Amino acid sequence: MIPTKLNHAALLPLAILLAACGQPAGQAGGHGGQMPPMPVSVKTMQAADVPLVSEYVAQTSGSREVEVRARVSGILQSRAYTEGSTVKAGDLLFQIDAAPYQAAVDQAAAALKLQEASLIRAQQDHDRVIPLFKENAVSQKDRDDAVAALASAKASVAAARAGLKSAQINLDYTRVTAPIGGVTSAEVRSEGSLVQPGEGGLLTRISQLDPIYVKFSLSDNDVLRAQKLAAEGKLRLPAGNRYTVSLKLPDGAQYGRDGVIDYADRVIDPATGTSAARATFANPQGQLRPGQFVRVQLKGATRLGALVVPQQAVLSSQQGKMVWVVGKDNTAEPRPLQLGEATPAGFIVEGGLKAGEQVIVDNLIKLRPGAKVVPQAAKPASAPANG
């Protein structure tokens, strides 16, 4: 017993089988009566330029990801920020015990004063000996000793100043501040811990969220196909390949700002057959957070002189995609298709249809090869009701 409901894929082979058995196309199966022509809505194929939108899965990341580390050894005395909060560049994050470094600064300052006093004495001796030497009142050796003592004193002062500067730098490093503005992570080392530079010095991390990066991968096949279509004059790329980039949030909502592609790798990953790309988006309110999975949409390319078949007209059969078209003498004719990119208006046709042909868009399940139809222009889709 034949089921009362048939899917589209099963209907086409059945209709062809009935036609092959010699049953007239205008008769109902098993009754011998002439079926009246069936009214159908049709879409006339017309070539037009079609904007393309390419969509890719992507993930967000901070535009700068910084590890905050200790630069001097010492006991971690306090944490001055709230974990997960936003900080500005220069804000205090941690305080390391500064007492030994303050003592080193004081010691270096005293050493500098001592060397500056020695320099004053060397300068005075120099200023007395030189005039006497010009009058031949002192020997050449006395003159050379005075000059050497002054140069040595100056060098000692310079070394003492450098020592004081080094001690002051180490003292400043006991205040661990934010190198950039952004969102902080949890502390890695708690108060009371002994920290030191190197592997044991990681204290926390900061992610800069404005701007934010959105990273995605471009299929090598898609890139090669676009290049081929452009070379054939079927595709117009945006000037300078400057695509407009929009973003869909994880809940499907559209992000309110467009971004720009600022990086595209030219090396193909052999494991995935894709190349890495990155877009940058302004994120002043912090709506986007690192690690979110989103979808990027690239806009700006245009398919030239394309035929677009409505999505509801396309059926699946054992031979692939197909549509019903109005054939000779207003009869229904199945037509295999080769389809390209999907657009909001339907699928771009790569083969199987020509401009001017009429594609049937409704009553598809009732059609069979050779059935008489009365084509009527399909009504444009109505705008969705407000509310």
Secondary structure, DSSP 8 states (H G I E B T S, - for coil): ---S---HHHHHHHHHHHHHTT--TTB-TTT--B---EEEEEEE---EEEEEEEEEEEEEEEEEEEEEE-SS-EEEEEE-S-TT-EE-TT-EEEEE--HHHHHHHHHHHHHHHHHHHHHHHHHHHHHHHHHHHHTT-S-HHHHHHHHHHHHHHHHHHHHHHHHHHHHHHHHHHTEEE-SS-EEE---SS-TT-EE-SSGGGEEEEEEEEEEEEEEEEEEHHHHHHHHHHHHTTSEE--GGG--EEEEE-TTS-B-SS-BEEEEE--S-BTTTTEEEEEEEE--TT--S-TT-EEEEEEEEEEEEEE-EE-GGG-EEETTEEEEEEE-GGGBEEEEE-EEEEEETTEEEEEES--TT-EEE-S-GGG--TT-BEEEEE----------
